[in-house]
Amino acid sequence: MVVVSSFAAVAGSLRSVPSAPVRVLSVKFVGSGPSCTVVASCSDGRSRRMRVSRVGSVAEARSVTRALMAARDSGSSVRFVAAGRNSPDVWFCGLV
């Protein structure tokens, strides 16, 4: 599964190294609209965040969120990526 926002694709060489594989335990939304933050609680004890306003579009954020929820429901492992050399253990903009 590869779901990376166009923001991450544009970042190109600034994209982070993917996180270690983790299982997603829960997904929640903080706020509403474009300023919403998607918070994924993971099996390594970390919570990772995706700011919808920092992703290319709301549609791309929805695509990443759908993939995240599918991974949670199936119990499969995912690897997070972040843009701008941010840590994928804190922020994310896509999954690989």
N, CA, C and O atoms as CSV, one atom per row, in Angstrom:
chain,resi,resn,atom,element,x,y,z
A,1,MET,N,N,0.838,-1.164,0.000
A,1,MET,CA,C,0.000,0.000,0.000
A,1,MET,C,C,0.886,1.231,0.000
A,1,MET,O,O,1.741,1.380,0.873
A,2,VAL,N,N,0.695,2.104,-0.957
A,2,VAL,CA,C,1.407,3.372,-0.978
A,2,VAL,C,C,0.382,4.465,-1.156
A,2,VAL,O,O,-0.258,4.555,-2.204
A,3,VAL,N,N,0.221,5.293,-0.147
A,3,VAL,CA,C,-0.689,6.427,-0.199
A,3,VAL,C,C,0.088,7.618,0.314
A,3,VAL,O,O,0.283,7.772,1.520
A,4,VAL,N,N,0.530,8.458,-0.603
A,4,VAL,CA,C,1.321,9.630,-0.235
A,4,VAL,C,C,0.652,10.842,-0.856
A,4,VAL,O,O,0.300,10.822,-2.035
A,5,SER,N,N,0.476,11.890,-0.079
A,5,SER,CA,C,-0.161,13.101,-0.593
A,5,SER,C,C,0.742,13.771,-1.619
A,5,SER,O,O,1.946,13.518,-1.654
A,6,SER,N,N,0.152,14.632,-2.460
A,6,SER,CA,C,0.958,15.340,-3.462
A,6,SER,C,C,1.950,16.270,-2.781
A,6,SER,O,O,3.011,16.553,-3.338
A,7,PHE,N,N,1.623,16.750,-1.588
A,7,PHE,CA,C,2.561,17.575,-0.824
A,7,PHE,C,C,3.845,16.794,-0.571
A,7,PHE,O,O,4.949,17.316,-0.732
A,8,ALA,N,N,3.683,15.543,-0.175
A,8,ALA,CA,C,4.861,14.704,0.070
A,8,ALA,C,C,5.593,14.417,-1.228
A,8,ALA,O,O,6.823,14.366,-1.250
A,9,ALA,N,N,4.844,14.227,-2.314
A,9,ALA,CA,C,5.472,13.969,-3.604
A,9,ALA,C,C,6.271,15.188,-4.064
A,9,ALA,O,O,7.368,15.043,-4.604
A,10,VAL,N,N,5.729,16.380,-3.854
A,10,VAL,CA,C,6.425,17.607,-4.217
A,10,VAL,C,C,7.673,17.771,-3.361
A,10,VAL,O,O,8.702,18.244,-3.841
A,11,ALA,N,N,7.582,17.380,-2.094
A,11,ALA,CA,C,8.730,17.516,-1.198
A,11,ALA,C,C,9.905,16.673,-1.684
A,11,ALA,O,O,11.059,16.979,-1.385
A,12,GLY,N,N,9.606,15.598,-2.444
A,12,GLY,CA,C,10.647,14.779,-3.063
A,12,GLY,C,C,11.773,14.407,-2.128
A,12,GLY,O,O,11.609,13.574,-1.236
A,13,SER,N,N,12.922,15.032,-2.338
A,13,SER,CA,C,14.093,14.685,-1.543
A,13,SER,C,C,13.951,15.105,-0.085
A,13,SER,O,O,14.740,14.683,0.760
A,14,LEU,N,N,12.965,15.922,0.213
A,14,LEU,CA,C,12.757,16.344,1.597
A,14,LEU,C,C,11.867,15.370,2.357
A,14,LEU,O,O,11.613,15.557,3.547
A,15,ARG,N,N,11.391,14.327,1.671
A,15,ARG,CA,C,10.547,13.340,2.337
A,15,ARG,C,C,11.396,12.528,3.310
A,15,ARG,O,O,12.547,12.203,3.019
A,16,SER,N,N,10.825,12.205,4.455
A,16,SER,CA,C,11.560,11.486,5.488
A,16,SER,C,C,11.762,10.017,5.123
A,16,SER,O,O,11.132,9.492,4.205
A,17,VAL,N,N,12.639,9.387,5.849
A,17,VAL,CA,C,12.778,7.941,5.779
A,17,VAL,C,C,11.530,7.371,6.447
A,17,VAL,O,O,11.118,7.885,7.487
A,18,PRO,N,N,10.917,6.337,5.894
A,18,PRO,CA,C,9.697,5.790,6.508
A,18,PRO,C,C,9.945,5.285,7.933
A,18,PRO,O,O,11.050,4.869,8.283
A,19,SER,N,N,8.899,5.336,8.727
A,19,SER,CA,C,8.982,4.821,10.095
A,19,SER,C,C,9.131,3.302,10.069
A,19,SER,O,O,8.978,2.666,9.026
A,20,ALA,N,N,9.427,2.744,11.216
A,20,ALA,CA,C,9.423,1.281,11.351
A,20,ALA,C,C,7.973,0.807,11.182
A,20,ALA,O,O,7.048,1.570,11.461
A,21,PRO,N,N,7.760,-0.428,10.733
A,21,PRO,CA,C,6.385,-0.929,10.588
A,21,PRO,C,C,5.672,-0.975,11.949
A,21,PRO,O,O,6.213,-1.484,12.930
A,22,VAL,N,N,4.460,-0.436,11.983
A,22,VAL,CA,C,3.647,-0.444,13.201
A,22,VAL,C,C,2.201,-0.783,12.843
A,22,VAL,O,O,1.782,-0.613,11.699
A,23,ARG,N,N,1.450,-1.258,13.822
A,23,ARG,CA,C,0.013,-1.470,13.652
A,23,ARG,C,C,-0.716,-0.242,14.176
A,23,ARG,O,O,-0.309,0.350,15.176
A,24,VAL,N,N,-1.785,0.136,13.506
A,24,VAL,CA,C,-2.604,1.268,13.925
A,24,VAL,C,C,-3.676,0.741,14.869
A,24,VAL,O,O,-4.454,-0.141,14.504
A,25,LEU,N,N,-3.714,1.282,16.079
A,25,LEU,CA,C,-4.675,0.831,17.077
A,25,LEU,C,C,-5.954,1.658,17.057
A,25,LEU,O,O,-7.040,1.119,17.272
A,26,SER,N,N,-5.841,2.960,16.801
A,26,SER,CA,C,-7.024,3.811,16.733
A,26,SER,C,C,-6.744,5.022,15.862
A,26,SER,O,O,-5.598,5.437,15.684
A,27,VAL,N,N,-7.816,5.575,15.327
A,27,VAL,CA,C,-7.743,6.784,14.509
A,27,VAL,C,C,-8.797,7.735,15.046
A,27,VAL,O,O,-9.958,7.355,15.197
A,28,LYS,N,N,-8.400,8.981,15.338
A,28,LYS,CA,C,-9.398,9.959,15.779
A,28,LYS,C,C,-9.141,11.286,15.093
A,28,LYS,O,O,-8.054,11.542,14.574
A,29,PHE,N,N,-10.158,12.115,15.103
A,29,PHE,CA,C,-10.104,13.413,14.449
A,29,PHE,C,C,-10.236,14.499,15.510
A,29,PHE,O,O,-11.130,14.444,16.354
A,30,VAL,N,N,-9.350,15.479,15.466
A,30,VAL,CA,C,-9.390,16.597,16.384
A,30,VAL,C,C,-9.682,17.836,15.560
A,30,VAL,O,O,-8.931,18.150,14.637
A,31,GLY,N,N,-10.748,18.541,15.870
A,31,GLY,CA,C,-11.157,19.705,15.103
A,31,GLY,C,C,-12.070,19.309,13.963
A,31,GLY,O,O,-12.544,18.175,13.895
A,32,SER,N,N,-12.312,20.253,13.065
A,32,SER,CA,C,-13.174,19.972,11.914
A,32,SER,C,C,-12.709,20.792,10.718
A,32,SER,O,O,-11.987,21.780,10.854
A,33,GLY,N,N,-13.144,20.353,9.549
A,33,GLY,CA,C,-12.795,21.055,8.324
A,33,GLY,C,C,-11.323,20.949,7.984
A,33,GLY,O,O,-10.647,20.016,8.416
A,34,PRO,N,N,-10.819,21.906,7.207
A,34,PRO,CA,C,-9.425,21.856,6.769
A,34,PRO,C,C,-8.411,21.984,7.907
A,34,PRO,O,O,-7.250,21.611,7.737
A,35,SER,N,N,-8.828,22.501,9.056
A,35,SER,CA,C,-7.891,22.628,10.177
A,35,SER,C,C,-7.878,21.384,11.060
A,35,SER,O,O,-7.242,21.371,12.114
A,36,CYS,N,N,-8.574,20.347,10.630
A,36,CYS,CA,C,-8.648,19.091,11.377
A,36,CYS,C,C,-7.277,18.413,11.435
A,36,CYS,O,O,-6.469,18.536,10.513
A,37,THR,N,N,-7.034,17.705,12.524
A,37,THR,CA,C,-5.835,16.889,12.667
A,37,THR,C,C,-6.262,15.441,12.830
A,37,THR,O,O,-7.122,15.138,13.657
A,38,VAL,N,N,-5.679,14.554,12.058
A,38,VAL,CA,C,-5.937,13.119,12.174
A,38,VAL,C,C,-4.852,12.564,13.091
A,38,VAL,O,O,-3.662,12.752,12.839
A,39,VAL,N,N,-5.269,11.880,14.157
A,39,VAL,CA,C,-4.327,11.326,15.129
A,39,VAL,C,C,-4.414,9.806,15.084
A,39,VAL,O,O,-5.483,9.230,15.287
A,40,ALA,N,N,-3.290,9.166,14.819
A,40,ALA,CA,C,-3.222,7.701,14.763
A,40,ALA,C,C,-2.421,7.210,15.961
A,40,ALA,O,O,-1.246,7.546,16.104
A,41,SER,N,N,-3.051,6.419,16.822
A,41,SER,CA,C,-2.346,5.787,17.942
A,41,SER,C,C,-1.828,4.449,17.449
A,41,SER,O,O,-2.573,3.671,16.854
A,42,CYS,N,N,-0.547,4.178,17.696
A,42,CYS,CA,C,0.102,3.015,17.098
A,42,CYS,C,C,0.640,2.047,18.139
A,42,CYS,O,O,0.747,2.375,19.321
A,43,SER,N,N,0.978,0.840,17.672
A,43,SER,CA,C,1.424,-0.247,18.537
A,43,SER,C,C,2.752,0.030,19.235
A,43,SER,O,O,3.082,-0.651,20.206
A,44,ASP,N,N,3.521,1.008,18.768
A,44,ASP,CA,C,4.788,1.338,19.420
A,44,ASP,C,C,4.613,2.354,20.546
A,44,ASP,O,O,5.594,2.823,21.122
A,45,GLY,N,N,3.357,2.692,20.858
A,45,GLY,CA,C,3.069,3.631,21.934
A,45,GLY,C,C,3.075,5.089,21.520
A,45,GLY,O,O,2.853,5.970,22.350
A,46,ARG,N,N,3.325,5.351,20.252
A,46,ARG,CA,C,3.366,6.728,19.764
A,46,ARG,C,C,2.054,7.115,19.115
A,46,ARG,O,O,1.335,6.270,18.581
A,47,SER,N,N,1.752,8.398,19.169
A,47,SER,CA,C,0.625,8.959,18.425
A,47,SER,C,C,1.206,9.820,17.320
A,47,SER,O,O,2.024,10.702,17.578
A,48,ARG,N,N,0.787,9.567,16.100
A,48,ARG,CA,C,1.271,10.331,14.950
A,48,ARG,C,C,0.142,11.215,14.450
A,48,ARG,O,O,-1.028,10.841,14.528
A,49,ARG,N,N,0.496,12.395,13.933
A,49,ARG,CA,C,-0.503,13.372,13.529
A,49,ARG,C,C,-0.336,13.788,12.074
A,49,ARG,O,O,0.776,13.922,11.565
A,50,MET,N,N,-1.492,13.991,11.415
A,50,MET,CA,C,-1.508,14.545,10.066
A,50,MET,C,C,-2.411,15.771,10.096
A,50,MET,O,O,-3.608,15.656,10.360
A,51,ARG,N,N,-1.848,16.939,9.827
A,51,ARG,CA,C,-2.637,18.166,9.755
A,51,ARG,C,C,-3.217,18.245,8.347
A,51,ARG,O,O,-2.472,18.305,7.369
A,52,VAL,N,N,-4.532,18.244,8.244
A,52,VAL,CA,C,-5.197,18.259,6.946
A,52,VAL,C,C,-4.805,19.514,6.165
A,52,VAL,O,O,-4.656,19.457,4.944
A,53,SER,N,N,-4.640,20.636,6.847
A,53,SER,CA,C,-4.285,21.887,6.165
A,53,SER,C,C,-2.875,21.852,5.573
A,53,SER,O,O,-2.539,22.696,4.742
A,54,ARG,N,N,-2.051,20.895,5.985
A,54,ARG,CA,C,-0.678,20.788,5.476
A,54,ARG,C,C,-0.544,19.786,4.334
A,54,ARG,O,O,0.528,19.648,3.743
A,55,VAL,N,N,-1.635,19.089,4.027
A,55,VAL,CA,C,-1.638,18.113,2.940
A,55,VAL,C,C,-2.154,18.821,1.694
A,55,VAL,O,O,-2.819,19.851,1.807
A,56,GLY,N,N,-1.864,18.294,0.512
A,56,GLY,CA,C,-2.242,18.930,-0.744
A,56,GLY,C,C,-3.696,19.343,-0.849
A,56,GLY,O,O,-3.990,20.435,-1.335
A,57,SER,N,N,-4.621,18.489,-0.400
A,57,SER,CA,C,-6.046,18.805,-0.463
A,57,SER,C,C,-6.798,17.948,0.552
A,57,SER,O,O,-6.271,16.971,1.084
A,58,VAL,N,N,-8.029,18.339,0.798
A,58,VAL,CA,C,-8.874,17.563,1.710
A,58,VAL,C,C,-9.104,16.168,1.136
A,58,VAL,O,O,-9.146,15.191,1.883
A,59,ALA,N,N,-9.254,16.067,-0.186
A,59,ALA,CA,C,-9.466,14.759,-0.826
A,59,ALA,C,C,-8.266,13.841,-0.601
A,59,ALA,O,O,-8.444,12.651,-0.342
A,60,GLU,N,N,-7.054,14.372,-0.696
A,60,GLU,CA,C,-5.858,13.562,-0.456
A,60,GLU,C,C,-5.776,13.132,1.002
A,60,GLU,O,O,-5.393,12.001,1.299
A,61,ALA,N,N,-6.133,14.032,1.907
A,61,ALA,CA,C,-6.140,13.682,3.327
A,61,ALA,C,C,-7.147,12.568,3.593
A,61,ALA,O,O,-6.886,11.670,4.393
A,62,ARG,N,N,-8.289,12.625,2.928
A,62,ARG,CA,C,-9.295,11.564,3.079
A,62,ARG,C,C,-8.764,10.233,2.572
A,62,ARG,O,O,-9.012,9.192,3.181
A,63,SER,N,N,-8.036,10.258,1.464
A,63,SER,CA,C,-7.475,9.035,0.902
A,63,SER,C,C,-6.482,8.394,1.868
A,63,SER,O,O,-6.506,7.181,2.079
A,64,VAL,N,N,-5.609,9.213,2.452
A,64,VAL,CA,C,-4.639,8.706,3.423
A,64,VAL,C,C,-5.379,8.173,4.649
A,64,VAL,O,O,-5.022,7.125,5.185
A,65,THR,N,N,-6.407,8.893,5.091
A,65,THR,CA,C,-7.169,8.478,6.275
A,65,THR,C,C,-7.911,7.170,6.021
A,65,THR,O,O,-7.957,6.307,6.897
A,66,ARG,N,N,-8.490,7.015,4.833
A,66,ARG,CA,C,-9.167,5.745,4.501
A,66,ARG,C,C,-8.195,4.572,4.548
A,66,ARG,O,O,-8.525,3.511,5.080
A,67,ALA,N,N,-7.007,4.758,3.997
A,67,ALA,CA,C,-5.990,3.699,4.018
A,67,ALA,C,C,-5.569,3.392,5.449
A,67,ALA,O,O,-5.335,2.234,5.798
A,68,LEU,N,N,-5.474,4.417,6.266
A,68,LEU,CA,C,-5.111,4.258,7.675
A,68,LEU,C,C,-6.175,3.447,8.416
A,68,LEU,O,O,-5.846,2.546,9.188
A,69,MET,N,N,-7.442,3.766,8.183
A,69,MET,CA,C,-8.534,3.038,8.844
A,69,MET,C,C,-8.639,1.605,8.328
A,69,MET,O,O,-8.979,0.702,9.092
A,70,ALA,N,N,-8.353,1.386,7.055
A,70,ALA,CA,C,-8.362,0.026,6.508
A,70,ALA,C,C,-7.261,-0.812,7.150
A,70,ALA,O,O,-7.468,-1.985,7.461
A,71,ALA,N,N,-6.086,-0.206,7.347
A,71,ALA,CA,C,-4.986,-0.917,8.010
A,71,ALA,C,C,-5.355,-1.232,9.457
A,71,ALA,O,O,-5.041,-2.310,9.963
A,72,ARG,N,N,-6.016,-0.295,10.116
A,72,ARG,CA,C,-6.461,-0.532,11.493
A,72,ARG,C,C,-7.438,-1.692,11.547
A,72,ARG,O,O,-7.309,-2.583,12.387
A,73,ASP,N,N,-8.416,-1.681,10.649
A,73,ASP,CA,C,-9.457,-2.717,10.639
A,73,ASP,C,C,-8.900,-4.099,10.298
A,73,ASP,O,O,-9.377,-5.108,10.818
A,74,SER,N,N,-7.899,-4.145,9.431
A,74,SER,CA,C,-7.333,-5.436,9.017
A,74,SER,C,C,-6.206,-5.910,9.938
A,74,SER,O,O,-5.817,-7.077,9.899
A,75,GLY,N,N,-5.685,-5.002,10.762
A,75,GLY,CA,C,-4.583,-5.365,11.651
A,75,GLY,C,C,-3.238,-5.437,10.953
A,75,GLY,O,O,-2.275,-5.962,11.512
A,76,SER,N,N,-3.161,-4.911,9.728
A,76,SER,CA,C,-1.893,-4.954,8.996
A,76,SER,C,C,-0.965,-3.824,9.446
A,76,SER,O,O,-1.414,-2.814,9.989
A,77,SER,N,N,0.307,-4.008,9.217
A,77,SER,CA,C,1.306,-3.005,9.588
A,77,SER,C,C,1.441,-1.965,8.493
A,77,SER,O,O,1.253,-2.261,7.313
A,78,VAL,N,N,1.768,-0.750,8.891
A,78,VAL,CA,C,2.020,0.334,7.946
A,78,VAL,C,C,3.315,1.026,8.343
A,78,VAL,O,O,3.798,0.892,9.468
A,79,ARG,N,N,3.862,1.769,7.389
A,79,ARG,CA,C,5.022,2.618,7.647
A,79,ARG,C,C,4.614,4.035,7.277
A,79,ARG,O,O,4.096,4.271,6.186
A,80,PHE,N,N,4.843,4.966,8.174
A,80,PHE,CA,C,4.458,6.359,7.957
A,80,PHE,C,C,5.595,7.120,7.296
A,80,PHE,O,O,6.765,6.811,7.522
A,81,VAL,N,N,5.257,8.120,6.476
A,81,VAL,CA,C,6.243,9.047,5.923
A,81,VAL,C,C,5.807,10.468,6.264
A,81,VAL,O,O,4.618,10.768,6.371
A,82,ALA,N,N,6.801,11.326,6.429
A,82,ALA,CA,C,6.546,12.734,6.718
A,82,ALA,C,C,7.277,13.579,5.672
A,82,ALA,O,O,8.238,13.119,5.055
A,83,ALA,N,N,6.821,14.800,5.483
A,83,ALA,CA,C,7.465,15.705,4.529
A,83,ALA,C,C,8.334,16.703,5.285
A,83,ALA,O,O,8.205,16.873,6.497
A,84,GLY,N,N,9.202,17.344,4.557
A,84,GLY,CA,C,10.012,18.410,5.131
A,84,GLY,C,C,10.993,17.955,6.189
A,84,GLY,O,O,11.341,18.716,7.091
A,85,ARG,N,N,11.440,16.714,6.080
A,85,ARG,CA,C,12.386,16.142,7.033
A,85,ARG,C,C,11.845,16.088,8.461
A,85,ARG,O,O,12.618,16.029,9.417
A,86,ASN,N,N,10.530,16.108,8.604
A,86,ASN,CA,C,9.922,15.906,9.915
A,86,ASN,C,C,9.992,14.433,10.266
A,86,ASN,O,O,10.127,13.585,9.384
A,87,SER,N,N,9.901,14.131,11.526
A,87,SER,CA,C,9.961,12.732,11.960
A,87,SER,C,C,8.632,12.034,11.680
A,87,SER,O,O,7.582,12.538,12.077
A,88,PRO,N,N,8.657,10.891,11.005
A,88,PRO,CA,C,7.418,10.145,10.781
A,88,PRO,C,C,6.913,9.473,12.058
A,88,PRO,O,O,5.849,8.855,12.058
A,89,ASP,N,N,7.678,9.595,13.145
A,89,ASP,CA,C,7.226,9.083,14.434
A,89,ASP,C,C,6.370,10.118,15.163
A,89,ASP,O,O,5.821,9.835,16.228
A,90,VAL,N,N,6.256,11.326,14.582
A,90,VAL,CA,C,5.438,12.389,15.177
A,90,VAL,C,C,4.392,12.883,14.175
A,90,VAL,O,O,3.207,12.965,14.498
A,91,TRP,N,N,4.836,13.212,12.957
A,91,TRP,CA,C,3.968,13.770,11.910
A,91,TRP,C,C,3.935,12.807,10.726
A,91,TRP,O,O,4.882,12.052,10.508
A,92,PHE,N,N,2.851,12.835,9.971
A,92,PHE,CA,C,2.830,12.038,8.748
A,92,PHE,C,C,1.993,12.725,7.684
A,92,PHE,O,O,1.123,13.544,7.980
A,93,CYS,N,N,2.277,12.372,6.436
A,93,CYS,CA,C,1.500,12.859,5.307
A,93,CYS,C,C,1.177,11.729,4.345
A,93,CYS,O,O,0.549,11.950,3.309
A,94,GLY,N,N,1.605,10.518,4.683
A,94,GLY,CA,C,1.321,9.363,3.841
A,94,GLY,C,C,1.768,8.073,4.479
A,94,GLY,O,O,2.391,8.067,5.541
A,95,LEU,N,N,1.441,6.975,3.817
A,95,LEU,CA,C,1.769,5.646,4.285
A,95,LEU,C,C,2.474,4.881,3.166
A,95,LEU,O,O,2.184,5.083,1.987
A,96,VAL,N,N,3.384,4.020,3.538
A,96,VAL,CA,C,3.981,3.109,2.549
A,96,VAL,C,C,3.938,1.710,3.083
A,96,VAL,O,O,4.387,0.780,2.413
